[in-house]
Amino acid sequence: NDIINDTQRQRGVALGVFSAASNGLGVLLQMVTLLIGSSAVLAGSMTAEALATYLLYLDTAVDSALELGIEWSSCNDALGSAERVLGILAQGVTSQRSS
């Protein structure tokens, strides 16, 4: 139980750090885009509608990338679990044959 609790705690901390870093990166990217875009709007080289549209597309792309990372992590967890189950089943088959 202690090993499982420690592992779950470590995974929780890792997921928290990943989420904070990735969300922070997304917000930073949006802030830089807004700063540069607002300068372009004030200079007249871009419309406010174009900037708003670009920010919405950027938000969609960042959210999709974050979701992809989370799903990839889930797939890796499932693969590791499947390998463990298959290893246990293989040990059971081997021990039954030797009996």
RAJO-V296990 format. One record per residue. N is the residue number from 1. RES is the residue in three letters. PSI is psi in radians with two decimals (* if undefined). D_CENTER is the distance of its C-alpha to the mean C-alpha in Angstrom with 1 decimal. Layout:
N/RES/PSI/D_CENTER
N/RES/PSI/D_CENTER
This chain:
1/ASN/-0.70/27.6
2/ASP/-0.69/27.1
3/ILE/-0.75/25.0
4/ILE/-0.76/22.8
5/ASN/-0.73/22.5
6/ASP/-0.73/21.8
7/THR/-0.77/19.0
8/GLN/-0.67/17.4
9/ARG/-0.76/17.9
10/GLN/-0.73/16.4
11/ARG/-0.65/13.2
12/GLY/-0.74/13.2
13/VAL/-0.75/13.8
14/ALA/-0.74/11.1
15/LEU/-0.67/8.4
16/GLY/-0.76/10.5
17/VAL/-0.77/10.7
18/PHE/-0.79/7.1
19/SER/-0.76/6.9
20/ALA/-0.76/10.3
21/ALA/-0.79/10.0
22/SER/-0.69/7.5
23/ASN/-0.69/9.5
24/GLY/-0.69/12.5
25/LEU/-0.72/12.1
26/GLY/-0.73/11.8
27/VAL/-0.72/14.9
28/LEU/-0.75/16.6
29/LEU/-0.72/16.4
30/GLN/-0.68/17.8
31/MET/-0.77/20.5
32/VAL/-0.75/21.6
33/THR/-0.74/21.8
34/LEU/-0.70/23.7
35/LEU/-0.87/26.0
36/ILE/-0.74/26.8
37/GLY/-0.70/27.1
38/SER/-0.61/29.3
39/SER/-0.70/31.5
40/ALA/-0.64/31.8
41/VAL/-0.78/32.8
42/LEU/-0.55/35.4
43/ALA/-0.26/36.7
44/GLY/0.11/37.1
45/SER/-0.04/35.2
46/MET/2.55/32.5
47/THR/2.76/32.8
48/ALA/-0.60/30.9
49/GLU/-0.70/30.0
50/ALA/-0.70/28.4
51/LEU/-0.78/26.4
52/ALA/-0.72/25.2
53/THR/-0.77/24.3
54/TYR/-0.73/22.4
55/LEU/-0.66/20.4
56/LEU/-0.74/19.6
57/TYR/-0.69/18.5
58/LEU/-0.76/16.3
59/ASP/-0.74/14.7
60/THR/-0.75/14.1
61/ALA/-0.74/12.7
62/VAL/-0.78/10.2
63/ASP/-0.70/9.1
64/SER/-0.70/9.1
65/ALA/-0.69/7.0
66/LEU/-0.77/4.1
67/GLU/-0.68/5.3
68/LEU/-0.72/5.9
69/GLY/-0.70/3.2
70/ILE/-0.74/3.6
71/GLU/-0.66/7.0
72/TRP/-0.72/7.5
73/SER/-0.73/7.3
74/SER/-0.69/9.6
75/CYS/-0.70/11.8
76/ASN/-0.67/12.3
77/ASP/-0.77/13.3
78/ALA/-0.69/15.6
79/LEU/-0.74/17.0
80/GLY/-0.70/17.9
81/SER/-0.72/19.5
82/ALA/-0.69/21.4
83/GLU/-0.71/22.7
84/ARG/-0.76/23.9
85/VAL/-0.78/25.6
86/LEU/-0.62/27.3
87/GLY/-0.73/28.4
88/ILE/-0.74/30.0
89/LEU/-0.68/31.6
90/ALA/-0.67/33.0
91/GLN/-0.66/34.5
92/GLY/-0.72/36.1
93/VAL/-0.72/37.6
94/THR/-0.76/38.9
95/SER/-0.55/40.5
96/GLN/-0.63/42.1
97/ARG/-0.60/43.6
98/SER/-0.24/45.1
99/SER/*/46.8
